[in-house]
């Protein structure tokens, strides 16, 4: 009996906790009771974020889900928006004030990028420089807080954060699936599936990091199980198609391609690619789609609606919503290639949804720019774009250096989601969700493989006289030294 339970535990997907999922479900049920409950829970999260770095990150991850719940099910008070901003500020303060100075070096490329953008503001013809300045501050502050926070937590806290974040995402998936029998909730006023979140274009993309994580494990890890990740991937893919968010599927494909390229460049890891699994999975998906389209008119209409949105008849027409924006952004970039028109604003200086101010401070001025490369060229010109590329390259090298394919795929999924939904700089919106995963990927790859070599083995099986040189040859020297320091501190 004990052997069977041990085997099942070993085969269960890592980072998913039934206890966490039940807890999140009960909390979301509590929030359903009214706007007062959401406001009260958000206020509690502000206090909880002050208790530790790990708690600050947990509070932020939960807050971004609360902020983007389905309006058919949930209502918000006027104070909620202010509390959400307060939470971001308090969580950042808790992280920064307790962070060692050496960890602040991690955000130097981010600060360099923000400095370049700030300097550009002095020469830009921007009607709303205060909006640009506020958006730049929120992005820099939030991204820095998450990068530093993840870097400062211990290995056991990083594992706990991964379990928290993945279980929270799994809760959103499961509860969204539960809304399918109720179209008025599952679809609301949209043609795409939104589940328990605010919009189909939110539902699809937030599934991308999960799908990339599962698929990368299947395709790039030799010891990974197949059945559970494959089933989870197919469920996530079906939800993406129902949401009609094409960006989500493109994101997963691009993230896997980028992961493959990174591993190929590293050469020594290329042999871990599971060619048979990749071909078999591709064939299975193609056959399933073909059979489904032939057997059911409903499935055929769903897939056709996914590809040809807005009742378009051709692929060009289906992509017009993105291509027109890209063409416009490129045109404006060519007009001012060295300065751009302003960070987080439209080139013509208006906001369709208006600007919300509190005591004169802009707290909301939403823009919708689908394709990040041309959008940042339009906003901050060549100098800002080059600074951005340096920042992203530094993050990518950090993640790729850790070497875990699943976390590399998660990192690239959080980047490539911006080819259709530019949310990278939206730390006050759904972009925070992707930064929670992106920051996690910069931390978890470091310990998910290397430290597992020693720390995850039973104590009796660990070599008692493992030398420092041997530990370094296994790629765990740094971890072993840090572990020894923590042990000495505990003894003292």
Sine and cosine of phi, psi and omega as CSV:
sin_phi,cos_phi,sin_psi,cos_psi,sin_omega,cos_omega
0.00,0.00,-0.72,0.69,0.00,-1.00
-0.91,0.41,-0.62,0.78,0.01,-1.00
-0.90,0.43,-0.63,0.77,0.00,-1.00
-0.91,0.41,-0.69,0.72,0.00,-1.00
-0.91,0.41,-0.58,0.81,0.05,-1.00
-0.90,0.43,-0.65,0.76,0.00,-1.00
-0.91,0.41,-0.66,0.75,0.01,-1.00
-0.91,0.42,-0.64,0.77,0.03,-1.00
-0.90,0.44,-0.60,0.80,0.00,-1.00
-0.93,0.37,-0.51,0.86,-0.04,-1.00
-1.00,0.04,-0.21,0.98,-0.01,-1.00
-0.94,0.35,0.56,-0.83,0.01,-1.00
-0.87,0.49,0.70,-0.72,0.00,-1.00
-0.95,0.31,0.49,-0.87,0.08,-1.00
0.97,0.24,0.24,0.97,0.09,-1.00
-0.87,-0.49,0.82,-0.58,-0.08,-1.00
-0.85,-0.53,0.84,-0.54,0.04,-1.00
-0.89,0.46,-0.61,0.80,0.02,-1.00
-0.88,0.48,-0.69,0.72,0.03,-1.00
-0.90,0.43,-0.69,0.72,-0.04,-1.00
-0.88,0.47,-0.66,0.75,0.04,-1.00
-0.90,0.44,-0.68,0.73,0.02,-1.00
-0.88,0.48,-0.71,0.71,0.03,-1.00
-0.90,0.43,-0.61,0.79,0.02,-1.00
-0.89,0.45,-0.70,0.72,0.03,-1.00
-0.90,0.43,-0.62,0.79,0.02,-1.00
-0.91,0.42,-0.69,0.72,0.02,-1.00
-0.91,0.41,-0.52,0.85,0.10,-1.00
-0.92,0.40,-0.63,0.77,0.06,-1.00
-0.89,0.45,-0.66,0.75,-0.01,-1.00
-0.90,0.43,-0.40,0.92,0.00,-1.00
-0.93,0.38,-0.27,0.96,-0.07,-1.00
-0.95,0.30,-0.26,0.96,0.07,-1.00
0.48,-0.88,0.11,-0.99,-0.04,-1.00
-0.89,0.45,-0.56,0.83,-0.01,-1.00
-0.89,0.46,-0.60,0.80,0.01,-1.00
-0.91,0.42,-0.68,0.74,0.01,-1.00
-0.90,0.44,-0.68,0.73,0.02,-1.00
-0.89,0.45,-0.69,0.72,-0.02,-1.00
-0.91,0.41,-0.70,0.71,0.00,-1.00
-0.90,0.43,-0.63,0.77,0.03,-1.00
-0.89,0.45,-0.62,0.78,0.04,-1.00
-0.91,0.41,-0.64,0.77,0.05,-1.00
-0.89,0.45,-0.62,0.78,0.04,-1.00
-0.88,0.48,-0.59,0.81,0.05,-1.00
-0.87,0.49,-0.69,0.72,0.01,-1.00
-0.94,0.34,-0.65,0.76,-0.02,-1.00
-0.90,0.44,-0.59,0.81,-0.02,-1.00
-0.88,0.47,-0.38,0.92,-0.02,-1.00
-0.99,0.15,-0.13,0.99,-0.10,-1.00
-1.00,0.07,-0.21,0.98,0.01,-1.00
0.11,-0.99,0.29,-0.96,0.00,-1.00
-0.91,0.42,-0.70,0.72,0.02,-1.00
-0.88,0.48,-0.70,0.72,0.00,-1.00
-0.90,0.43,-0.56,0.83,0.03,-1.00
-0.89,0.45,-0.68,0.73,0.03,-1.00
-0.93,0.37,-0.65,0.76,0.04,-1.00
-0.88,0.48,-0.66,0.75,0.00,-1.00
-0.90,0.44,-0.67,0.75,0.01,-1.00
-0.90,0.43,-0.67,0.75,-0.02,-1.00
-0.91,0.42,-0.62,0.78,0.02,-1.00
-0.95,0.30,-0.60,0.80,-0.04,-1.00
-0.91,0.42,-0.60,0.80,-0.04,-1.00
-0.94,0.35,-0.52,0.85,0.09,-1.00
-0.94,0.34,-0.70,0.71,0.01,-1.00
-0.86,0.51,-0.61,0.79,-0.05,-1.00
-0.93,0.36,-0.37,0.93,-0.10,-1.00
-0.86,-0.51,0.67,0.75,0.05,-1.00
-1.00,0.07,0.34,-0.94,-0.05,-1.00
-0.90,0.44,0.87,-0.50,-0.02,-1.00
-0.91,0.41,-0.28,0.96,0.09,-1.00
-0.93,0.38,-0.51,0.86,-0.06,-1.00
-0.98,-0.18,-0.51,0.86,-0.17,-0.98
-0.81,-0.58,0.54,-0.84,0.06,-1.00
-0.82,-0.57,0.46,-0.89,-0.08,-1.00
-0.83,-0.55,0.52,-0.85,0.06,-1.00
-1.00,0.02,0.22,-0.97,0.02,-1.00
-0.92,0.39,-0.42,0.91,-0.02,-1.00
-0.99,0.16,-0.26,0.97,-0.11,-0.99
-0.86,0.50,-0.69,0.73,-0.03,-1.00
-0.86,0.51,-0.65,0.76,0.02,-1.00
-0.91,0.42,-0.67,0.74,-0.01,-1.00
-0.91,0.42,-0.60,0.80,0.02,-1.00
-0.89,0.46,-0.67,0.74,0.07,-1.00
-0.91,0.41,-0.65,0.76,0.01,-1.00
-0.88,0.48,-0.64,0.77,0.01,-1.00
-0.87,0.48,-0.70,0.71,0.01,-1.00
-0.87,0.49,-0.66,0.75,-0.01,-1.00
-0.92,0.39,-0.72,0.69,-0.02,-1.00
-0.91,0.41,-0.66,0.75,0.01,-1.00
-0.88,0.47,-0.68,0.73,0.04,-1.00
-0.89,0.46,-0.68,0.73,0.02,-1.00
-0.88,0.48,-0.67,0.74,0.00,-1.00
-0.88,0.48,-0.62,0.78,-0.02,-1.00
-0.96,0.28,-0.74,0.67,-0.08,-1.00
-0.92,0.40,-0.67,0.75,-0.09,-1.00
-0.93,0.36,-0.35,0.94,-0.02,-1.00
-0.95,-0.33,0.09,1.00,-0.06,-1.00
-1.00,0.07,0.69,-0.73,0.12,-0.99
-0.89,0.45,0.54,-0.84,-0.05,-1.00
-0.87,0.50,-0.55,0.84,-0.03,-1.00
-0.90,0.43,-0.47,0.88,0.01,-1.00
-0.96,0.27,-0.38,0.92,0.01,-1.00
-0.93,0.37,-0.28,0.96,0.06,-1.00
-0.89,0.45,-0.40,0.92,-0.02,-1.00
-0.89,0.46,-0.46,0.89,-0.10,-0.99
-0.98,-0.17,0.14,0.99,0.02,-1.00
-0.86,0.51,-0.70,0.72,0.07,-1.00
-0.88,0.48,-0.59,0.81,0.06,-1.00
-0.91,0.42,-0.70,0.71,0.01,-1.00
-0.91,0.42,-0.57,0.82,0.04,-1.00
-0.90,0.43,-0.68,0.73,0.05,-1.00
-0.87,0.49,-0.73,0.68,-0.03,-1.00
-0.90,0.43,-0.57,0.82,0.04,-1.00
-0.90,0.43,-0.68,0.73,0.04,-1.00
-0.87,0.49,-0.71,0.71,0.00,-1.00
-0.89,0.45,-0.63,0.77,0.01,-1.00
-0.90,0.43,-0.65,0.76,0.03,-1.00
-0.91,0.41,-0.59,0.80,0.02,-1.00
-0.90,0.43,-0.50,0.86,0.00,-1.00
-0.87,0.48,-0.43,0.90,-0.05,-1.00
-0.96,0.28,-0.28,0.96,-0.04,-1.00
-0.87,-0.50,0.01,1.00,-0.02,-1.00
-1.00,0.09,0.50,-0.87,0.10,-0.99
-1.00,-0.04,0.98,0.21,-0.13,-0.99
-0.92,-0.40,0.85,-0.52,-0.02,-1.00
-0.95,0.32,-0.38,0.93,-0.06,-1.00
-0.77,-0.64,0.92,0.38,0.01,-1.00
-0.90,0.43,-0.46,0.89,0.02,-1.00
-0.93,0.37,-0.57,0.82,0.06,-1.00
-0.92,0.40,-0.71,0.71,0.02,-1.00
-0.88,0.47,-0.68,0.73,-0.02,-1.00
-0.90,0.44,-0.66,0.75,0.01,-1.00
-0.91,0.42,-0.69,0.73,0.01,-1.00
-0.91,0.41,-0.62,0.78,0.02,-1.00
-0.91,0.41,-0.66,0.75,0.02,-1.00
-0.89,0.46,-0.73,0.69,-0.04,-1.00
-0.89,0.46,-0.69,0.72,0.02,-1.00
-0.89,0.45,-0.76,0.64,-0.04,-1.00
-0.89,0.46,-0.71,0.70,-0.04,-1.00
-0.90,0.43,-0.75,0.66,-0.05,-1.00
-0.92,0.38,-0.71,0.71,-0.01,-1.00
-0.91,0.42,-0.67,0.74,0.02,-1.00
-0.89,0.45,-0.65,0.76,0.00,-1.00
-0.88,0.48,-0.68,0.73,-0.02,-1.00
-0.94,0.34,-0.68,0.73,0.00,-1.00
-0.89,0.45,-0.71,0.70,0.00,-1.00
-0.94,0.35,-0.66,0.75,-0.01,-1.00
-0.87,0.50,-0.73,0.68,0.03,-1.00
-0.90,0.43,-0.60,0.80,-0.03,-1.00
-0.93,0.38,-0.45,0.89,-0.10,-0.99
-1.00,0.01,-0.32,0.95,-0.07,-1.00
-0.97,0.25,0.45,-0.89,0.06,-1.00
-0.95,0.32,0.18,-0.98,-0.01,-1.00
-0.89,0.46,-0.65,0.76,0.00,-1.00
-0.93,0.37,-0.56,0.83,0.06,-1.00
-0.94,0.34,-0.58,0.81,0.05,-1.00
-0.90,0.44,-0.67,0.74,0.06,-1.00
-0.89,0.46,-0.65,0.76,0.02,-1.00
-0.91,0.42,-0.61,0.79,0.04,-1.00
-0.92,0.40,-0.65,0.76,0.04,-1.00
-0.88,0.47,-0.68,0.74,0.04,-1.00
-0.89,0.45,-0.66,0.75,0.02,-1.00
-0.88,0.47,-0.78,0.63,-0.09,-1.00
-0.92,0.39,-0.72,0.70,-0.02,-1.00
-0.93,0.37,-0.61,0.79,0.03,-1.00
-0.93,0.37,-0.58,0.81,0.06,-1.00
-0.90,0.43,-0.70,0.71,0.04,-1.00
-0.90,0.44,-0.64,0.77,0.02,-1.00
-0.90,0.44,-0.58,0.82,0.04,-1.00
-0.89,0.45,-0.67,0.74,0.05,-1.00
-0.87,0.49,-0.67,0.74,0.00,-1.00
-0.89,0.45,-0.76,0.64,-0.08,-1.00
-0.92,0.40,-0.69,0.72,0.00,-1.00
-0.93,0.36,-0.52,0.85,0.06,-1.00
-0.92,0.38,-0.66,0.75,0.07,-1.00
-0.87,0.49,-0.56,0.83,0.00,-1.00
-0.93,0.37,-0.29,0.96,0.01,-1.00
-1.00,0.07,-0.16,0.99,-0.07,-1.00
-0.83,0.56,-0.62,0.79,0.04,-1.00
-0.93,0.37,-0.11,0.99,-0.05,-1.00
-0.85,-0.53,0.99,0.10,-0.09,-1.00
-0.83,0.56,-0.54,0.84,-0.01,-1.00
-0.89,0.45,-0.44,0.90,0.05,-1.00
-1.00,-0.08,-0.75,0.66,-0.11,-0.99
-0.89,0.45,-0.56,0.83,-0.04,-1.00
-0.91,-0.42,-0.37,0.93,0.01,-1.00
0.82,0.57,-0.80,-0.60,0.01,-1.00
-0.98,-0.19,0.24,0.97,-0.03,-1.00
-0.94,-0.34,0.27,-0.96,0.07,-1.00
-1.00,0.07,-0.31,0.95,0.00,-1.00
-0.99,-0.14,0.35,-0.94,-0.03,-1.00
-0.97,0.26,0.79,-0.61,0.02,-1.00
-0.87,-0.49,-0.25,0.97,0.03,-1.00
0.85,0.52,-0.77,-0.64,-0.03,-1.00
-0.99,-0.12,0.13,0.99,0.01,-1.00
-0.97,-0.23,0.07,-1.00,-0.26,-0.96
-0.97,0.24,-0.37,0.93,-0.13,-0.99
-0.35,-0.94,0.53,-0.85,0.08,-1.00
-0.85,0.53,-0.56,0.83,0.02,-1.00
-0.97,0.26,-0.09,1.00,0.19,-0.98
-1.00,-0.09,-0.68,0.73,-0.02,-1.00
-0.85,0.53,-0.79,0.61,-0.05,-1.00
-0.85,0.52,-0.83,0.55,-0.04,-1.00
-0.87,0.49,-0.59,0.81,-0.05,-1.00
-0.93,0.36,-0.24,0.97,0.06,-1.00
-0.99,0.13,-0.28,0.96,-0.12,-0.99
-0.87,0.49,-0.74,0.68,0.01,-1.00
-0.86,0.50,-0.63,0.78,0.03,-1.00
-0.90,0.44,-0.75,0.66,-0.02,-1.00
-0.88,0.47,-0.66,0.75,0.02,-1.00
-0.90,0.44,-0.63,0.77,0.01,-1.00
-0.90,0.44,-0.73,0.68,0.02,-1.00
-0.89,0.46,-0.76,0.65,-0.08,-1.00
-0.92,0.40,-0.62,0.78,0.02,-1.00
-0.90,0.44,-0.60,0.80,0.07,-1.00
-0.90,0.44,-0.64,0.77,0.01,-1.00
-0.93,0.37,-0.67,0.75,-0.16,-0.99
-1.00,0.03,-0.44,0.90,-0.16,-0.99
-0.87,-0.50,-0.09,1.00,-0.01,-1.00
-0.93,-0.37,0.80,-0.60,-0.08,-1.00
-0.93,0.37,-0.57,0.82,-0.11,-0.99
-1.00,-0.10,0.17,0.99,-0.07,-1.00
-0.98,0.22,0.58,-0.81,0.09,-1.00
-0.97,0.24,0.33,-0.95,-0.12,-0.99
-0.95,-0.31,-0.67,0.74,-0.21,-0.98
-0.89,0.45,-0.82,0.57,-0.08,-1.00
-0.91,0.41,-0.75,0.66,0.05,-1.00
-0.87,0.49,-0.61,0.79,0.00,-1.00
-0.92,0.40,-0.70,0.71,0.03,-1.00
-0.89,0.46,-0.67,0.74,0.02,-1.00
-0.89,0.45,-0.65,0.76,0.00,-1.00
-0.89,0.45,-0.68,0.73,0.00,-1.00
-0.90,0.44,-0.61,0.79,0.05,-1.00
-0.91,0.42,-0.71,0.70,0.01,-1.00
-0.90,0.44,-0.64,0.77,0.03,-1.00
-0.89,0.45,-0.67,0.74,0.03,-1.00
-0.88,0.47,-0.64,0.76,0.02,-1.00
-0.92,0.40,-0.60,0.80,0.05,-1.00
-0.89,0.46,-0.69,0.73,0.00,-1.00
-0.91,0.42,-0.67,0.74,0.03,-1.00
-0.89,0.45,-0.54,0.84,-0.01,-1.00
-0.96,0.28,-0.29,0.96,-0.07,-1.00
0.89,0.45,0.36,0.93,0.04,-1.00
-1.00,-0.05,1.00,-0.03,-0.06,-1.00
-0.90,0.44,-0.46,0.89,0.00,-1.00
-0.83,0.56,-0.60,0.80,-0.07,-1.00
-0.89,0.45,-0.69,0.72,0.00,-1.00
-0.93,0.37,-0.69,0.73,0.05,-1.00
-0.87,0.50,-0.64,0.77,0.00,-1.00
-0.86,0.50,-0.72,0.69,-0.02,-1.00
-0.90,0.44,-0.70,0.71,0.00,-1.00
-0.88,0.47,-0.72,0.69,-0.01,-1.00
-0.92,0.40,-0.62,0.79,-0.01,-1.00
-0.91,0.41,-0.63,0.77,0.05,-1.00
-0.93,0.37,-0.63,0.77,0.04,-1.00
-0.90,0.45,-0.67,0.74,0.03,-1.00
-0.92,0.40,-0.63,0.78,0.05,-1.00
-0.88,0.47,-0.69,0.73,0.05,-1.00
-0.86,0.51,-0.68,0.73,-0.01,-1.00
-0.90,0.43,-0.65,0.76,0.02,-1.00
-0.89,0.45,-0.72,0.69,-0.01,-1.00
-0.92,0.39,-0.58,0.82,0.05,-1.00
-0.91,0.42,-0.65,0.76,0.02,-1.00
-0.91,0.42,-0.58,0.82,0.02,-1.00
-0.96,0.26,-0.22,0.98,0.09,-1.00
0.89,0.46,-0.86,0.51,-0.12,-0.99
-0.90,0.44,-0.34,0.94,-0.01,-1.00
-0.99,-0.14,-0.09,1.00,-0.07,-1.00
-0.89,0.45,-0.53,0.85,-0.06,-1.00
-0.91,0.42,-0.22,0.98,-0.03,-1.00
-0.99,0.14,-0.10,0.99,-0.01,-1.00
-0.93,0.36,0.77,-0.64,-0.04,-1.00
-1.00,-0.06,1.00,0.05,-0.07,-1.00
-0.87,0.49,-0.69,0.72,-0.01,-1.00
-0.87,0.49,-0.69,0.73,0.01,-1.00
-0.90,0.43,-0.65,0.76,-0.02,-1.00
-0.89,0.46,-0.72,0.69,0.00,-1.00
-0.92,0.39,-0.67,0.74,0.01,-1.00
-0.90,0.43,-0.66,0.75,0.01,-1.00
-0.91,0.41,-0.69,0.72,0.02,-1.00
-0.88,0.48,-0.71,0.70,0.01,-1.00
-0.89,0.46,-0.66,0.75,-0.01,-1.00
-0.90,0.44,-0.67,0.74,0.00,-1.00
-0.91,0.41,-0.70,0.72,0.00,-1.00
-0.88,0.47,-0.70,0.72,0.01,-1.00
-0.90,0.43,-0.66,0.75,-0.01,-1.00
-0.89,0.46,-0.66,0.75,0.02,-1.00
-0.91,0.41,-0.69,0.73,-0.01,-1.00
-0.90,0.44,-0.71,0.70,0.00,-1.00
-0.91,0.42,-0.68,0.74,0.00,-1.00
-0.89,0.46,-0.67,0.74,-0.01,-1.00
-0.93,0.38,-0.55,0.84,0.01,-1.00
-0.98,0.21,-0.49,0.87,-0.10,-0.99
-1.00,-0.05,-0.38,0.93,-0.11,-0.99
-0.66,-0.75,0.80,-0.60,0.06,-1.00
-0.94,0.35,-0.50,0.87,0.02,-1.00
-0.91,0.42,-0.71,0.71,0.04,-1.00
-0.90,0.44,-0.64,0.77,0.00,-1.00
-0.89,0.46,-0.67,0.74,0.02,-1.00
-0.92,0.39,-0.62,0.79,0.01,-1.00
-0.90,0.44,-0.73,0.69,0.00,-1.00
-0.92,0.39,-0.62,0.78,0.04,-1.00
-0.91,0.42,-0.65,0.76,0.05,-1.00
-0.91,0.42,-0.51,0.86,0.03,-1.00
-0.92,0.38,-0.68,0.74,-0.03,-1.00
-0.98,0.19,-0.73,0.68,-0.05,-1.00
-0.95,-0.30,0.99,0.11,-0.02,-1.00
-0.97,0.25,0.31,-0.95,0.07,-1.00
0.85,0.53,0.53,0.85,0.07,-1.00
0.87,0.49,0.48,0.88,0.03,-1.00
-0.96,0.27,0.38,-0.92,-0.07,-1.00
-0.96,-0.27,-0.37,0.93,-0.03,-1.00
-0.80,-0.60,0.27,-0.96,0.02,-1.00
-0.90,0.43,-0.65,0.76,0.02,-1.00
-0.86,0.50,-0.67,0.74,0.02,-1.00
-0.92,0.38,-0.60,0.80,0.00,-1.00
-0.92,0.40,-0.51,0.86,-0.03,-1.00
-1.00,-0.08,0.04,1.00,-0.10,-1.00
-0.88,0.47,-0.53,0.85,-0.03,-1.00
-0.89,0.45,-0.52,0.86,0.04,-1.00
-1.00,0.01,-0.71,0.71,-0.10,-1.00
-0.90,0.44,-0.60,0.80,0.02,-1.00
-0.90,0.43,-0.66,0.75,0.03,-1.00
-0.91,0.41,-0.66,0.75,0.02,-1.00
-0.89,0.46,-0.70,0.72,0.01,-1.00
-0.89,0.47,-0.67,0.75,0.01,-1.00
-0.91,0.41,-0.70,0.72,0.00,-1.00
-0.89,0.45,-0.64,0.76,0.02,-1.00
-0.91,0.42,-0.63,0.78,0.02,-1.00
-0.89,0.47,-0.72,0.70,0.00,-1.00
-0.93,0.37,-0.57,0.83,0.07,-1.00
-0.88,0.48,-0.69,0.72,0.00,-1.00
-0.89,0.45,-0.46,0.89,0.01,-1.00
-0.95,0.31,-0.58,0.81,0.01,-1.00
-0.66,-0.75,0.95,0.31,-0.12,-0.99
-0.94,0.33,-0.38,0.93,-0.09,-1.00
-0.99,-0.15,-0.24,0.97,-0.04,-1.00
-0.83,-0.56,-0.57,0.82,-0.11,-0.99
0.96,0.27,-0.07,-1.00,-0.11,-0.99
-0.95,-0.33,-0.14,0.99,0.01,-1.00
0.73,-0.69,0.66,-0.75,-0.04,-1.00
-0.95,0.31,0.83,-0.55,0.09,-1.00
0.96,0.30,0.36,0.93,0.02,-1.00
-0.77,-0.64,0.27,-0.96,0.11,-0.99
-0.99,0.12,0.50,-0.87,-0.04,-1.00
-0.90,0.43,-0.46,0.89,0.00,-1.00
-1.00,0.02,0.02,1.00,0.19,-0.98
0.98,0.19,0.36,0.93,0.04,-1.00
-0.80,-0.59,0.37,-0.93,0.05,-1.00
-0.83,-0.56,0.90,-0.43,-0.05,-1.00
-0.82,0.57,-0.57,0.82,-0.01,-1.00
-1.00,-0.06,0.03,1.00,0.00,-1.00
0.98,0.18,0.01,-1.00,0.01,-1.00
-0.89,-0.46,0.79,-0.61,0.05,-1.00
-0.99,-0.16,0.81,-0.58,-0.02,-1.00
-0.85,-0.53,0.55,-0.83,0.11,-0.99
-0.81,-0.59,0.90,-0.44,-0.07,-1.00
0.82,0.58,0.61,0.80,0.05,-1.00
1.00,0.10,-0.14,0.99,-0.02,-1.00
-1.00,-0.05,0.81,-0.59,0.01,-1.00
-0.95,0.30,0.84,-0.54,0.02,-1.00
-0.92,-0.39,-0.13,0.99,0.05,-1.00
-0.41,-0.91,0.82,-0.57,0.08,-1.00
-0.40,-0.92,0.98,0.20,-0.18,-0.98
-0.96,0.27,0.59,-0.81,0.12,-0.99
-0.76,-0.65,0.48,-0.88,0.02,-1.00
-0.83,-0.55,0.99,-0.17,0.02,-1.00
-0.84,-0.54,0.92,-0.39,-0.17,-0.99
-0.95,0.31,-0.67,0.74,-0.19,-0.98
-0.96,-0.29,0.95,-0.32,-0.14,-0.99
-0.86,0.50,-0.71,0.70,-0.07,-1.00
-0.82,0.57,-0.76,0.65,-0.01,-1.00
-0.97,0.24,-0.46,0.89,0.00,-1.00
-0.91,0.41,-0.70,0.72,-0.02,-1.00
-0.96,0.28,-0.50,0.86,0.11,-0.99
-0.88,0.47,-0.66,0.75,0.03,-1.00
-0.92,0.40,-0.62,0.78,-0.13,-0.99
-0.99,0.15,-0.69,0.72,-0.16,-0.99
-0.79,-0.61,0.19,0.98,0.13,-0.99
0.90,0.45,-0.18,-0.98,-0.02,-1.00
-0.91,0.41,-0.70,0.72,0.00,-1.00
-0.86,0.51,-0.72,0.69,0.01,-1.00
-0.92,0.40,-0.61,0.79,0.01,-1.00
-0.91,0.41,-0.65,0.76,0.04,-1.00
-0.90,0.43,-0.65,0.76,0.05,-1.00
-0.90,0.44,-0.62,0.79,0.04,-1.00
-0.90,0.44,-0.68,0.73,0.01,-1.00
-0.89,0.45,-0.61,0.79,0.06,-1.00
-0.89,0.45,-0.67,0.75,0.02,-1.00
-0.89,0.45,-0.74,0.67,-0.02,-1.00
-0.92,0.40,-0.64,0.77,0.02,-1.00
-0.88,0.48,-0.65,0.76,0.05,-1.00
-0.88,0.48,-0.69,0.73,0.04,-1.00
-0.90,0.44,-0.69,0.72,-0.03,-1.00
-0.89,0.46,-0.66,0.75,0.02,-1.00
-0.90,0.44,-0.60,0.80,0.02,-1.00
-0.90,0.44,-0.71,0.71,-0.01,-1.00
-0.94,0.34,-0.71,0.70,-0.02,-1.00
-0.90,0.44,-0.55,0.84,0.01,-1.00
-0.91,0.42,-0.47,0.88,0.03,-1.00
-0.95,0.32,-0.55,0.83,0.21,-0.98
1.00,0.02,-0.03,1.00,0.00,-1.00
-0.99,0.14,0.90,-0.43,-0.08,-1.00
-0.85,0.52,-0.62,0.79,-0.04,-1.00
-0.89,0.45,-0.66,0.75,-0.02,-1.00
-0.97,0.23,-0.50,0.87,0.13,-0.99
-0.88,0.48,-0.68,0.73,0.01,-1.00
-0.90,0.43,-0.63,0.78,0.05,-1.00
-0.88,0.47,-0.69,0.72,0.02,-1.00
-0.86,0.52,-0.75,0.66,-0.03,-1.00
-0.93,0.36,-0.51,0.86,0.07,-1.00
-0.89,0.46,-0.64,0.77,0.02,-1.00
-0.94,0.35,-0.38,0.92,0.09,-1.00
-0.99,0.11,-0.76,0.65,-0.14,-0.99
-0.96,0.29,-0.24,0.97,0.09,-1.00
-0.88,0.48,-0.34,0.94,-0.02,-1.00
-0.99,0.16,0.02,1.00,0.10,-0.99
-0.97,0.24,-0.30,0.95,0.02,-1.00
-0.80,-0.60,-0.45,0.89,0.01,-1.00
-0.73,-0.68,0.99,-0.12,-0.06,-1.00
-0.96,0.30,0.99,-0.13,-0.03,-1.00
-0.84,-0.54,0.06,1.00,-0.12,-0.99
-0.84,0.55,-0.63,0.78,-0.07,-1.00
-1.00,-0.08,0.03,1.00,-0.11,-0.99
-1.00,-0.04,0.91,0.41,0.02,-1.00
-0.95,0.33,-0.26,0.97,0.10,-0.99
-1.00,0.01,-0.02,1.00,-0.01,-1.00
-0.77,-0.63,-0.57,-0.82,-0.07,-1.00
-0.93,0.36,-0.28,0.96,0.06,-1.00
-0.85,0.53,-0.47,0.88,0.04,-1.00
-0.87,0.49,-0.59,0.81,0.03,-1.00
-0.85,0.52,-0.72,0.69,-0.03,-1.00
-0.95,0.31,-0.51,0.86,0.07,-1.00
-0.95,0.33,-0.48,0.87,0.11,-0.99
-0.88,0.48,-0.69,0.73,0.04,-1.00
-0.95,0.31,-0.67,0.74,-0.02,-1.00
-0.89,0.46,-0.72,0.69,0.05,-1.00
-0.88,0.48,-0.63,0.78,0.04,-1.00
-0.88,0.47,-0.62,0.79,-0.01,-1.00
-0.92,0.39,-0.49,0.87,0.04,-1.00
-0.95,0.30,-0.34,0.94,-0.03,-1.00
-0.98,-0.18,-0.67,0.75,-0.18,-0.98
-0.96,0.28,-0.58,0.82,0.01,-1.00
-0.84,0.54,-0.44,0.90,-0.03,-1.00
-0.91,0.42,-0.58,0.82,-0.12,-0.99
-0.89,-0.46,-0.20,0.98,-0.15,-0.99
-0.94,0.35,-0.44,0.90,0.02,-1.00
-0.93,-0.38,-0.78,0.62,-0.11,-0.99
-0.89,0.45,-0.77,0.64,-0.04,-1.00
-0.94,0.34,-0.42,0.91,0.02,-1.00
-0.90,0.44,-0.42,0.91,-0.02,-1.00
-0.86,0.52,-0.62,0.78,-0.03,-1.00
-0.94,-0.34,-0.79,0.61,-0.17,-0.98
-0.93,0.37,-0.47,0.88,-0.03,-1.00
-1.00,0.04,-0.07,1.00,0.02,-1.00
-1.00,0.06,0.48,-0.88,0.06,-1.00
-0.85,0.53,0.54,-0.84,-0.06,-1.00
-0.85,0.52,-0.59,0.81,-0.05,-1.00
-0.91,0.40,-0.42,0.91,-0.07,-1.00
-1.00,-0.08,-0.02,1.00,0.00,-1.00
-0.99,0.13,0.64,-0.77,0.04,-1.00
-0.92,0.39,0.78,-0.63,-0.07,-1.00
-0.95,0.30,-0.45,0.89,-0.08,-1.00
-0.91,-0.42,0.65,0.76,0.02,-1.00
-0.92,0.40,0.87,-0.49,-0.04,-1.00
-0.98,0.20,0.30,-0.95,0.04,-1.00
-0.89,0.46,-0.65,0.76,0.00,-1.00
-0.90,0.43,-0.64,0.77,0.01,-1.00
-0.92,0.40,-0.64,0.77,0.01,-1.00
-0.89,0.46,-0.66,0.75,0.01,-1.00
-0.92,0.40,-0.56,0.83,0.02,-1.00
-0.92,0.39,-0.40,0.91,0.06,-1.00
-1.00,0.03,-0.04,1.00,0.00,-1.00
0.99,0.15,0.36,0.93,-0.07,-1.00
-0.80,-0.60,0.26,0.97,-0.06,-1.00
-0.85,0.53,-0.72,0.70,-0.05,-1.00
-0.90,0.45,-0.69,0.73,0.00,-1.00
-0.90,0.44,-0.68,0.73,-0.05,-1.00
-0.89,0.46,-0.66,0.75,0.00,-1.00
-0.91,0.41,-0.68,0.73,0.02,-1.00
-0.90,0.45,-0.63,0.78,0.01,-1.00
-0.90,0.45,-0.64,0.77,0.01,-1.00
-0.91,0.42,-0.64,0.77,0.03,-1.00
-0.89,0.45,-0.68,0.73,0.03,-1.00
-0.89,0.45,-0.62,0.79,-0.01,-1.00
-0.90,0.43,-0.67,0.74,0.03,-1.00
-0.90,0.43,-0.63,0.78,0.02,-1.00
-0.90,0.45,-0.64,0.77,0.02,-1.00
-0.91,0.42,-0.64,0.77,-0.01,-1.00
-0.91,0.41,-0.62,0.79,0.00,-1.00
-0.91,0.41,0.00,0.00,0.00,0.00
